[in-house]
Amino acid sequence: MSKKIYTNLKENAADMTAAIAGGTPASDHKIFYGHQYIDYADIKAVSDVLRSDYLTCGPAVDAVEKTICEVTGAKYAVVTSNCTAALHIACMAAGIGEGDEVITTPITFAASANCALYCGARPVFADIDEKTYTIDPDSIEKCITEKTKAVIPVHYTGQAVDYDRIREICEKHDLILIEDAAHAIGTKYKGTPIGSLPGTSMTCFSFHPVKTCTAGEGGAVTTNDKDLYQKLLLYRSHGITHDQALMSHPTDDPWYYEMVDMGYNYRMTDMQAALLKSQLSKLQLFSERRDQLTKRYNEALKKLPGVILQAANPDSETTRHLYILQLDLEKLTCTRREFFDALKAENIICQVHYIPVYYFPQYEKMGYKKGLCPKAERLYERILSLPLYYSLSDEEQDTVILAIKKVLQHYSK
């Protein structure tokens, strides 16, 4: 932190304390938990497509799929309209259906479980490791029944799960492994990029604006299996094919196509694809900056009473999507909501990732009840996602850190 910034913040300490109590914020500048970074190259990439002959189903889609293969090391990539679509068609390609069970974590976005429901299967929630916050392999094994068809672990915050153990469990029980890597583009596990790990059937990515790279909205599925790849292509686009080898009634008529299976309109446009390809060219820069910011948070917060930091998986070379701060509520006089509001009063706009999926009314109606995953539920009550994104400046991060220290001081026992 520069001396000038520090002095200004110190002078505003009284105002900040007042804001904690419900007074006027120290600054009008809001710092959000996430934000996209768009530069001239990104704008030009989209503009070039807008001036081209193809706005969808064009060459930009093929180009970005090739780039994703280069980034992940996968043989095949299929881009989609979003990661929810990616997870859905991955489950379809895996043959998940009525009567099956799919194990995943409750600390995730709803799509990680909903994708099983879309196929008529039942999500089963395994608990988390209370230190890394990712799905606990021991809990996965306890959830396996004769109906279990697949496991969908989530690389939560961008940090890789305990992959080798999960893969061994899946191989032991002959289960399909589909990685939810919505947070984890750029992450490596034991030196291998997420997206091409051996033993995985398919890996799904998200390119929402708060993710490391964005397509505006967008997703992708990677696989090394050609048969799965062909299914993914069909399910992404109405089950329609122009490939005579897949047709029941092939003909050389140039206009002819067949719908050979039931699919969906989950295509990515060429504008999105062009933006994503441009963003992926900056992935290393994005990863390095997020790593710098994570290390700065860790150094500033690790010894503060009242907070607990997410433990690192030593096998994960992480591109960090979220920075999670866990409150040690036994050492504080406030609730999580009061802490959240105190930071908001200082224009630090945090978020909570995530509400356990089975807490939602839709899942309650299906018979899910609280108490399924005690470690996940305890974590949910205590976490906040701090601002973390490529363009977050050191000065802005220092503002966040100082605000956290002030709030902790106010609420410490």
Secondary structure, DSSP 4 states (H G I P E B T S, - for coil): --HHHHHHHHHTHHHHHHHHTT---S-S--EES------HHHHHHHHHHHTSS-SBSSHHHHHHHHHHHHHH--SEEEEESSHHHHHHHHHHHTT--TT-EEEE-SSS-THHHHHHHHTT-EEEE--B-TTT-SBPHHHHHHH--TTEEEEE-B-GGG----HHHHHHHHHHTT-EEEEE-TT-TT-EETTEETT--TT-SEEEEE--TTSSS--SS-EEEEES-HHHHHHHHHHHBTTEE--GGG-SS----TT--EE-S---B-PPBHHHHHHHHHHHTTHHHHHHHHHHHHHHHHHHHTT-TTEEEPPP-TTEE---S-EEEEE-GGGBSS-HHHHHHHHHHTTEE-B-----GGGSHHHHHTT--TTS-HHHHHHHTTEEEEP--TT--HHHHHHHHHHHHHHHHHHB-
